[in-house]
Amino acid sequence: MEGNRVRFVRGMLATAAMLAAAAGARAAWDIRASLGAAPAGARAARVRRSPRYAGAAFRNPMPAAIVPRGAGGRALREMLFRRRRRKPAVPVPVVTPQSGPVAPSGGLQATWLGHSTTLVEIEGRRVLFDPVWSDRCTPVPLLGPRRIHPMPVPIERLPHLDAVVISHDHYDHLDMPTIRTLTRTRAVPFVVPLGVGAHLERWGVPASRIVELDWDEHAMLGGLRFTATAARHFSGRSLRRNPTLWSSWVVAGRRRRLYYSGDTGYFDGYAVIGAAHGPFDLTLIQIGAYSPAWPDIHMTPEEAVAAHLDLRGGVLIPVHWGTFSLSGHSWSEPVDRLWREAKARDVRLAVPRPGERVDVDDPSPADGWWQAVAAP
């Protein structure tokens, strides 16, 4: 009897060891897969033909240092030692998105779901920007910035989508588990900048569902015109820098049009985009994760307002704030500064809670809801 018990325990331990090894191997495989893939074949040839590609990497038309020389130490000290409240004092109020049919064919509504993930209803179509449902924006599940508030809706409960738009391949904008789920559960096309399609194909997205565009190229999907436009940023999911393109986006219907900035520093291209594609009923513009250590690649809130005006925008909804702590500023600083600048420059500003739907034709004015959340 004792021998049987010993053999049973040994068998259980061996099984547990095998399961642990399998789990470790699966985790390592997922980390490798999350790095994506380099463009190859016809996709690589198209990348090399881009006017923005030179010296084996994409380049900004206006020089942009990711971290200017001498600024790295300052950024590290700011992150580690400056006493700022980088997370809210109380839970962020999350609104359950309204369910029901898509907005009327002439309407334009936007639901900010957190960080840059935004669902837009435009002229009877739904477009999802930079979807990230993972708890962390990193290839390693237990490391990296963790979500401050939950997603307002499970990804499986999203309504029908007509397109998913990706701005660039950084982890807080291009999330492998989210892409895999969307690929498995619906037949939505993905509209991406040059080179990003290689990541998607590695994760199981059929090539027929990938639309890759260079700046100033466009594609028609479901009666909407998607145009890739300039941005001042960078790309890369590993040590290699700028293997794929980054982009802002214009989405235009017959009467309504919107602009999404993705991640970008301020530059003179906004006025060019506004002249070519504006005016815009709605702009979705990055306001968070700025720092004096990387002034060229992320805008400050004041620069976001300037970009909105350059673009000839109507209503401004801020994105890229409030969900992941990616810089040394306090949690509420970006939106506080944005609110002040919008008032000073007479900009129509809407600051929805995560999951709150904004009707661009009748937006609720900013009410300062975040200040009570940030207060100690």
DOKOLFI-707247 format. One record per residue (C-alpha): residue number from 1; residue in one letter; chain; x, y, z. Coordinates in pm, 1 decimal. Example, Ala and Ser with C-alpha at 12.3 -4.5 7.8 and 13.67 -1.06 7.14 Angstrom:
BEGIN
- 1, A, A, 1230.0, -450.0, 780.0
- 2, S, A, 1367.0, -106.0, 714.0
***
This chain:
BEGIN
- 1, M, A, 0.0, 0.0, 0.0
- 2, E, A, 280.4, 241.0, 94.2
- 3, G, A, 460.1, 164.1, -232.9
- 4, N, A, 147.5, 243.9, -432.8
- 5, R, A, 113.1, 573.2, -250.4
- 6, V, A, 474.6, 664.3, -324.1
- 7, R, A, 434.4, 576.4, -691.8
- 8, F, A, 114.9, 783.3, -706.9
- 9, V, A, 285.2, 1087.3, -553.4
- 10, R, A, 582.8, 1049.6, -786.7
- 11, G, A, 346.3, 1027.5, -1082.5
- 12, M, A, 163.2, 1339.4, -973.5
- 13, L, A, 490.8, 1528.4, -931.5
- 14, A, A, 610.9, 1415.6, -1272.4
- 15, T, A, 282.9, 1523.0, -1429.4
- 16, A, A, 300.5, 1860.4, -1256.0
- 17, A, A, 657.5, 1906.6, -1376.6
- 18, M, A, 555.5, 1823.5, -1731.5
- 19, L, A, 262.8, 2065.7, -1716.2
- 20, A, A, 485.4, 2339.2, -1572.3
- 21, A, A, 741.3, 2281.6, -1847.2
- 22, A, A, 467.5, 2290.9, -2111.1
- 23, A, A, 326.9, 2611.0, -1963.1
- 24, G, A, 672.1, 2766.4, -1958.7
- 25, A, A, 733.2, 2664.5, -2317.6
- 26, R, A, 395.7, 2808.0, -2419.7
- 27, A, A, 470.7, 3134.5, -2240.6
- 28, A, A, 810.9, 3157.1, -2409.9
- 29, W, A, 647.5, 3084.0, -2746.5
- 30, D, A, 386.8, 3356.8, -2689.3
- 31, I, A, 658.9, 3606.8, -2599.8
- 32, R, A, 845.8, 3522.6, -2920.6
- 33, A, A, 526.1, 3541.0, -3124.6
- 34, S, A, 431.6, 3876.8, -2975.0
- 35, L, A, 748.5, 4026.9, -3123.5
- 36, G, A, 579.7, 3988.2, -3460.5
- 37, A, A, 758.8, 3934.6, -3788.6
- 38, A, A, 974.9, 4134.9, -4023.5
- 39, P, A, 828.1, 4225.0, -4364.9
- 40, A, A, 931.5, 3973.4, -4629.1
- 41, G, A, 873.1, 3904.9, -4995.9
- 42, A, A, 637.0, 4140.8, -5176.0
- 43, R, A, 562.4, 4324.2, -4851.4
- 44, A, A, 934.0, 4395.2, -4794.9
- 45, A, A, 974.1, 4511.2, -5155.3
- 46, R, A, 689.0, 4755.7, -5107.2
- 47, V, A, 845.5, 4882.4, -4785.3
- 48, R, A, 1174.5, 4948.4, -4963.8
- 49, R, A, 995.0, 5150.9, -5233.1
- 50, S, A, 845.8, 5390.9, -4979.0
- 51, P, A, 984.8, 5747.0, -4993.4
- 52, R, A, 1000.4, 5730.3, -4614.1
- 53, Y, A, 1228.7, 5425.2, -4609.2
- 54, A, A, 1604.8, 5475.9, -4623.9
- 55, G, A, 1904.3, 5299.7, -4478.0
- 56, A, A, 1706.7, 4988.8, -4378.4
- 57, A, A, 1455.1, 5184.2, -4166.6
- 58, F, A, 1169.7, 5431.1, -4189.8
- 59, R, A, 1252.0, 5795.8, -4122.4
- 60, N, A, 1057.3, 6098.8, -4005.3
- 61, P, A, 1045.6, 6382.3, -4260.1
- 62, M, A, 1124.9, 6617.3, -3971.6
- 63, P, A, 1414.3, 6486.5, -3758.2
- 64, A, A, 1293.1, 6333.9, -3431.3
- 65, A, A, 1513.6, 6201.4, -3153.1
- 66, I, A, 1347.7, 5930.4, -2946.7
- 67, V, A, 1546.9, 6044.3, -2642.0
- 68, P, A, 1776.8, 6342.8, -2708.3
- 69, R, A, 2136.7, 6306.5, -2596.5
- 70, G, A, 2173.5, 6358.8, -2223.7
- 71, A, A, 1800.0, 6334.7, -2150.1
- 72, G, A, 1785.2, 5966.0, -2049.8
- 73, G, A, 1918.1, 6019.2, -1697.0
- 74, R, A, 1676.4, 6303.1, -1637.4
- 75, A, A, 1383.3, 6087.3, -1745.9
- 76, L, A, 1489.7, 5803.0, -1516.1
- 77, R, A, 1525.1, 6036.2, -1216.5
- 78, E, A, 1182.9, 6185.7, -1289.2
- 79, M, A, 1020.7, 5842.7, -1302.5
- 80, L, A, 1191.6, 5712.5, -986.6
- 81, F, A, 1219.1, 6007.6, -751.7
- 82, R, A, 977.5, 6286.4, -840.7
- 83, R, A, 679.0, 6262.4, -609.9
- 84, R, A, 380.1, 6270.7, -841.6
- 85, R, A, 53.7, 6082.5, -819.0
- 86, R, A, 89.7, 5864.0, -1127.7
- 87, K, A, -227.0, 5669.1, -1047.2
- 88, P, A, -569.9, 5798.9, -943.1
- 89, A, A, -665.4, 5811.1, -576.9
- 90, V, A, -996.7, 5629.7, -632.2
- 91, P, A, -1120.6, 5396.7, -908.1
- 92, V, A, -1179.0, 5551.5, -1247.2
- 93, P, A, -1553.8, 5560.9, -1326.0
- 94, V, A, -1618.2, 5322.0, -1612.5
- 95, V, A, -1939.8, 5344.7, -1813.5
- 96, T, A, -2096.3, 5039.1, -1975.4
- 97, P, A, -2125.7, 5132.2, -2343.9
- 98, Q, A, -2472.0, 5163.2, -2489.0
- 99, S, A, -2585.8, 4866.0, -2692.8
- 100, G, A, -2812.0, 4886.0, -2991.9
- 101, P, A, -2806.0, 4958.6, -3363.0
- 102, V, A, -2533.3, 5165.6, -3524.7
- 103, A, A, -2582.2, 5540.6, -3534.6
- 104, P, A, -2786.5, 5682.4, -3824.3
- 105, S, A, -2616.4, 5715.6, -4160.6
- 106, G, A, -2552.1, 6087.7, -4110.2
- 107, G, A, -2426.9, 6059.1, -3752.3
- 108, L, A, -2086.6, 6060.6, -3589.0
- 109, Q, A, -2033.7, 5919.5, -3239.7
- 110, A, A, -1720.1, 5814.7, -3053.4
- 111, T, A, -1677.3, 5587.8, -2751.3
- 112, W, A, -1338.7, 5612.9, -2580.3
- 113, L, A, -1265.5, 5274.7, -2420.9
- 114, G, A, -932.0, 5363.9, -2264.2
- 115, H, A, -579.6, 5468.4, -2367.6
- 116, S, A, -605.2, 5505.6, -2748.0
- 117, T, A, -872.1, 5239.8, -2804.9
- 118, T, A, -1175.5, 5418.7, -2947.3
- 119, L, A, -1487.7, 5293.0, -3123.5
- 120, V, A, -1624.8, 5540.0, -3378.2
- 121, E, A, -1962.3, 5520.6, -3549.4
- 122, I, A, -1955.9, 5718.9, -3872.1
- 123, E, A, -2234.8, 5724.5, -4131.3
- 124, G, A, -2369.7, 5385.5, -4028.0
- 125, R, A, -2028.7, 5212.4, -4001.2
- 126, R, A, -1817.7, 5118.1, -3699.6
- 127, V, A, -1440.9, 5168.2, -3690.6
- 128, L, A, -1222.4, 5053.8, -3399.6
- 129, F, A, -888.7, 5230.1, -3345.3
- 130, D, A, -581.9, 5069.4, -3183.0
- 131, P, A, -763.7, 4798.7, -2983.0
- 132, V, A, -583.7, 4681.5, -2667.3
- 133, W, A, -772.1, 4455.9, -2426.0
- 134, S, A, -471.8, 4303.0, -2248.2
- 135, D, A, -400.7, 4385.5, -1884.9
- 136, R, A, -46.0, 4496.4, -1966.5
- 137, C, A, 101.2, 4659.6, -2276.7
- 138, T, A, 413.3, 4444.4, -2289.9
- 139, P, A, 524.4, 4112.6, -2442.8
- 140, V, A, 589.3, 3969.9, -2093.9
- 141, P, A, 259.0, 3895.8, -1914.4
- 142, L, A, 373.1, 3979.5, -1558.5
- 143, L, A, 591.6, 4280.6, -1635.9
- 144, G, A, 536.5, 4629.8, -1767.0
- 145, P, A, 265.6, 4896.0, -1722.4
- 146, R, A, -59.4, 4753.0, -1592.0
- 147, R, A, -406.2, 4876.3, -1680.6
- 148, I, A, -539.5, 5133.4, -1431.6
- 149, H, A, -907.4, 5074.3, -1509.2
- 150, P, A, -1089.8, 4777.5, -1667.2
- 151, M, A, -1212.8, 4782.9, -2022.9
- 152, P, A, -1573.9, 4904.0, -2028.9
- 153, V, A, -1685.9, 4608.2, -2240.3
- 154, P, A, -1548.7, 4254.9, -2293.9
- 155, I, A, -1403.1, 4216.6, -2639.4
- 156, E, A, -1647.7, 3936.4, -2716.2
- 157, R, A, -1939.4, 4176.4, -2663.1
- 158, L, A, -1825.5, 4435.5, -2912.1
- 159, P, A, -2084.1, 4511.1, -3179.5
- 160, H, A, -2026.6, 4439.4, -3547.1
- 161, L, A, -1714.8, 4614.2, -3677.7
- 162, D, A, -1651.4, 4736.1, -4030.7
- 163, A, A, -1279.1, 4806.5, -3989.8
- 164, V, A, -997.0, 4799.6, -3735.5
- 165, V, A, -732.2, 5071.5, -3775.7
- 166, I, A, -380.1, 5041.4, -3632.9
- 167, S, A, -152.3, 5346.7, -3602.0
- 168, H, A, 180.7, 5169.6, -3535.3
- 169, D, A, 328.4, 4856.8, -3386.1
- 170, H, A, 410.9, 4957.8, -3026.6
- 171, Y, A, 262.1, 4727.8, -2763.3
- 172, D, A, 18.2, 4984.3, -2626.0
- 173, H, A, -136.1, 5016.7, -2974.6
- 174, L, A, -90.8, 4674.3, -3133.5
- 175, D, A, -180.5, 4392.0, -2896.3
- 176, M, A, -134.6, 4032.3, -3013.6
- 177, P, A, -403.8, 3866.9, -2793.8
- 178, T, A, -657.9, 4130.8, -2897.8
- 179, I, A, -575.6, 4088.9, -3267.7
- 180, R, A, -604.0, 3711.1, -3240.0
- 181, T, A, -943.0, 3736.5, -3070.4
- 182, L, A, -1078.9, 3979.8, -3329.2
- 183, T, A, -949.3, 3756.0, -3607.9
- 184, R, A, -1110.7, 3447.0, -3457.9
- 185, T, A, -1448.1, 3599.0, -3371.3
- 186, R, A, -1526.2, 3819.8, -3671.4
- 187, A, A, -1432.8, 3882.6, -4034.6
- 188, V, A, -1326.6, 4245.7, -3993.0
- 189, P, A, -1050.7, 4394.3, -4215.0
- 190, F, A, -741.6, 4554.2, -4059.8
- 191, V, A, -610.2, 4884.0, -4199.4
- 192, V, A, -243.1, 4931.1, -4108.6
- 193, P, A, 72.9, 5123.8, -4204.4
- 194, L, A, 337.6, 4968.1, -4428.7
- 195, G, A, 509.4, 4663.6, -4282.0
- 196, V, A, 266.1, 4607.8, -3993.8
- 197, G, A, 85.1, 4342.7, -4196.3
- 198, A, A, 376.1, 4105.9, -4133.1
- 199, H, A, 295.2, 4104.7, -3760.0
- 200, L, A, -71.1, 4037.7, -3829.1
- 201, E, A, -2.6, 3750.4, -4066.3
- 202, R, A, 220.8, 3582.6, -3807.7
- 203, W, A, -69.3, 3603.3, -3562.3
- 204, G, A, -311.3, 3435.7, -3800.9
- 205, V, A, -480.7, 3724.0, -3982.0
- 206, P, A, -549.6, 3619.4, -4343.9
- 207, A, A, -366.4, 3833.6, -4597.5
- 208, S, A, -700.3, 3907.2, -4765.1
- 209, R, A, -809.2, 4095.2, -4451.7
- 210, I, A, -501.1, 4319.8, -4430.7
- 211, V, A, -494.2, 4660.4, -4601.1
- 212, E, A, -145.4, 4816.1, -4582.3
- 213, L, A, -94.8, 5181.0, -4674.2
- 214, D, A, 190.2, 5427.7, -4707.1
- 215, W, A, 134.2, 5792.4, -4620.5
- 216, D, A, -101.1, 5967.8, -4861.3
- 217, E, A, -238.8, 5635.8, -4987.8
- 218, H, A, -604.2, 5551.0, -4932.8
- 219, A, A, -844.7, 5258.8, -4944.7
- 220, M, A, -1224.5, 5239.3, -4965.6
- 221, L, A, -1399.6, 5005.4, -4721.6
- 222, G, A, -1773.8, 4995.6, -4670.4
- 223, G, A, -1824.7, 5339.3, -4821.4
- 224, L, A, -1555.4, 5499.1, -4602.6
- 225, R, A, -1224.7, 5634.9, -4728.6
- 226, F, A, -923.7, 5551.2, -4509.0
- 227, T, A, -613.7, 5763.8, -4571.0
- 228, A, A, -277.6, 5713.2, -4403.9
- 229, T, A, -129.9, 6049.9, -4310.9
- 230, A, A, 197.9, 6169.9, -4165.9
- 231, A, A, 304.5, 6143.3, -3801.9
- 232, R, A, 626.4, 6210.8, -3610.1
- 233, H, A, 705.8, 5899.3, -3411.8
- 234, F, A, 889.7, 5566.0, -3439.8
- 235, S, A, 822.7, 5190.5, -3440.0
- 236, G, A, 958.2, 4855.6, -3328.0
- 237, R, A, 861.4, 4562.3, -3106.1
- 238, S, A, 1218.3, 4446.5, -3033.8
- 239, L, A, 1566.6, 4596.9, -3041.4
- 240, R, A, 1540.6, 4683.8, -3409.9
- 241, R, A, 1423.1, 5041.7, -3458.3
- 242, N, A, 1173.4, 5162.6, -3723.0
- 243, P, A, 1123.2, 4848.4, -3935.4
- 244, T, A, 756.8, 4941.9, -3995.6
- 245, L, A, 579.2, 5267.8, -4063.7
- 246, W, A, 379.6, 5474.4, -3811.5
- 247, S, A, 81.4, 5677.4, -3920.7
- 248, S, A, -201.4, 5908.6, -3832.7
- 249, W, A, -533.7, 5843.8, -4007.0
- 250, V, A, -814.5, 6024.5, -4183.2
- 251, V, A, -1150.4, 5845.7, -4209.9
- 252, A, A, -1404.0, 6015.4, -4435.2
- 253, G, A, -1758.4, 5932.9, -4535.9
- 254, R, A, -1981.0, 6121.7, -4773.3
- 255, R, A, -2036.7, 6407.5, -4527.1
- 256, R, A, -1848.8, 6333.2, -4205.2
- 257, R, A, -1478.2, 6304.1, -4143.5
- 258, L, A, -1247.6, 6243.0, -3851.0
- 259, Y, A, -876.5, 6248.6, -3776.7
- 260, Y, A, -686.2, 6012.2, -3544.8
- 261, S, A, -333.7, 6114.8, -3446.9
- 262, G, A, -191.2, 5786.3, -3322.8
- 263, D, A, 129.5, 5867.6, -3133.0
- 264, T, A, 319.3, 6170.0, -3260.5
- 265, G, A, 517.6, 6476.1, -3175.0
- 266, Y, A, 407.8, 6817.0, -3292.1
- 267, F, A, 518.3, 6914.2, -3644.5
- 268, D, A, 413.0, 7129.7, -3938.2
- 269, G, A, 239.8, 6837.9, -4109.6
- 270, Y, A, -85.8, 6902.5, -3924.3
- 271, A, A, -155.8, 7215.2, -4125.4
- 272, V, A, -82.3, 7021.2, -4445.5
- 273, I, A, -323.3, 6742.4, -4343.7
- 274, G, A, -588.1, 6995.7, -4246.3
- 275, A, A, -560.8, 7171.5, -4582.0
- 276, A, A, -570.8, 6846.0, -4779.6
- 277, H, A, -836.4, 6653.7, -4585.1
- 278, G, A, -1011.6, 6889.3, -4343.0
- 279, P, A, -1205.5, 7037.9, -4191.7
- 280, F, A, -1274.1, 6755.6, -3947.9
- 281, D, A, -1588.8, 6704.8, -3743.9
- 282, L, A, -1383.1, 6515.9, -3485.1
- 283, T, A, -1019.0, 6482.7, -3387.3
- 284, L, A, -887.6, 6205.9, -3160.2
- 285, I, A, -551.2, 6336.5, -3041.8
- 286, Q, A, -279.2, 6198.2, -2814.4
- 287, I, A, -224.0, 6403.1, -2498.3
- 288, G, A, -46.1, 6174.0, -2248.5
- 289, A, A, 293.4, 6009.7, -2192.0
- 290, Y, A, 484.9, 6323.8, -2284.8
- 291, S, A, 815.9, 6412.9, -2121.8
- 292, P, A, 1098.8, 6664.5, -2161.9
- 293, A, A, 1309.8, 6354.4, -2225.6
- 294, W, A, 1125.4, 6272.2, -2550.1
- 295, P, A, 983.5, 6602.7, -2680.9
- 296, D, A, 987.6, 6502.7, -3048.0
- 297, I, A, 771.0, 6190.2, -3038.6
- 298, H, A, 479.6, 6267.8, -2803.1
- 299, M, A, 284.0, 6591.9, -2786.8
- 300, T, A, 213.9, 6794.6, -2476.8
- 301, P, A, -152.3, 6886.5, -2415.0
- 302, E, A, -87.5, 7240.2, -2538.8
- 303, E, A, 61.2, 7101.9, -2860.1
- 304, A, A, -242.6, 6876.5, -2898.5
- 305, V, A, -468.3, 7183.2, -2900.4
- 306, A, A, -239.4, 7353.5, -3153.0
- 307, A, A, -253.6, 7042.5, -3373.9
- 308, H, A, -634.1, 7036.9, -3350.5
- 309, L, A, -648.2, 7397.4, -3470.0
- 310, D, A, -396.3, 7330.3, -3749.3
- 311, L, A, -615.9, 7040.6, -3862.2
- 312, R, A, -926.9, 7261.6, -3864.5
- 313, G, A, -1096.1, 7032.7, -3616.4
- 314, G, A, -1443.2, 7066.4, -3466.7
- 315, V, A, -1471.4, 6857.3, -3147.7
- 316, L, A, -1152.6, 6732.0, -2979.9
- 317, I, A, -1153.8, 6408.0, -2778.7
- 318, P, A, -822.9, 6331.7, -2602.4
- 319, V, A, -673.8, 5983.5, -2617.8
- 320, H, A, -356.4, 5814.2, -2492.8
- 321, W, A, -407.6, 5906.1, -2128.5
- 322, G, A, -564.5, 5768.2, -1810.8
- 323, T, A, -521.7, 5392.5, -1868.7
- 324, F, A, -148.4, 5308.3, -1857.9
- 325, S, A, 116.4, 5505.9, -1669.9
- 326, L, A, 387.3, 5551.5, -1933.3
- 327, S, A, 564.2, 5869.6, -1822.0
- 328, G, A, 658.3, 6067.6, -1511.7
- 329, H, A, 370.0, 6314.7, -1511.5
- 330, S, A, 78.9, 6274.1, -1271.9
- 331, W, A, -229.0, 6081.0, -1379.2
- 332, S, A, -453.8, 6383.7, -1429.6
- 333, E, A, -195.9, 6638.6, -1547.3
- 334, P, A, -249.6, 6582.6, -1923.4
- 335, V, A, -623.4, 6642.0, -1913.4
- 336, D, A, -597.4, 6931.0, -1665.3
- 337, R, A, -354.7, 7109.6, -1897.0
- 338, L, A, -565.3, 7024.9, -2200.6
- 339, W, A, -880.7, 7167.0, -2040.8
- 340, R, A, -706.0, 7495.2, -1958.0
- 341, E, A, -560.5, 7530.4, -2306.5
- 342, A, A, -888.6, 7440.3, -2478.5
- 343, K, A, -1068.4, 7712.3, -2279.1
- 344, A, A, -797.8, 7966.2, -2358.3
- 345, R, A, -815.6, 7892.8, -2732.0
- 346, D, A, -1193.3, 7840.8, -2758.5
- 347, V, A, -1170.4, 7475.1, -2862.6
- 348, R, A, -1474.3, 7246.6, -2826.5
- 349, L, A, -1353.1, 6974.8, -2592.9
- 350, A, A, -1522.0, 6651.9, -2483.9
- 351, V, A, -1357.3, 6437.0, -2215.0
- 352, P, A, -1563.6, 6119.4, -2180.6
- 353, R, A, -1528.1, 5864.3, -1905.2
- 354, P, A, -1410.2, 5525.8, -2034.1
- 355, G, A, -1706.2, 5371.0, -2215.5
- 356, E, A, -1900.9, 5697.1, -2243.8
- 357, R, A, -2036.4, 5772.3, -2590.1
- 358, V, A, -1996.6, 6121.0, -2735.4
- 359, D, A, -2236.1, 6250.6, -2999.7
- 360, V, A, -2015.5, 6484.2, -3199.9
- 361, D, A, -2315.6, 6694.9, -3302.9
- 362, D, A, -2419.5, 6747.8, -2940.0
- 363, P, A, -2125.0, 6673.2, -2709.4
- 364, S, A, -2152.5, 6720.9, -2336.1
- 365, P, A, -1903.7, 6988.0, -2225.1
- 366, A, A, -1605.4, 6875.8, -2018.7
- 367, D, A, -1714.8, 6859.4, -1653.7
- 368, G, A, -1386.4, 6789.6, -1472.9
- 369, W, A, -1490.1, 6439.7, -1360.2
- 370, W, A, -1124.7, 6329.1, -1342.3
- 371, Q, A, -1037.4, 6584.9, -1072.7
- 372, A, A, -1238.3, 6406.7, -805.2
- 373, V, A, -1078.8, 6078.5, -913.0
- 374, A, A, -726.9, 6221.4, -888.7
- 375, A, A, -775.3, 6402.9, -557.0
- 376, P, A, -605.2, 6238.2, -255.4
***
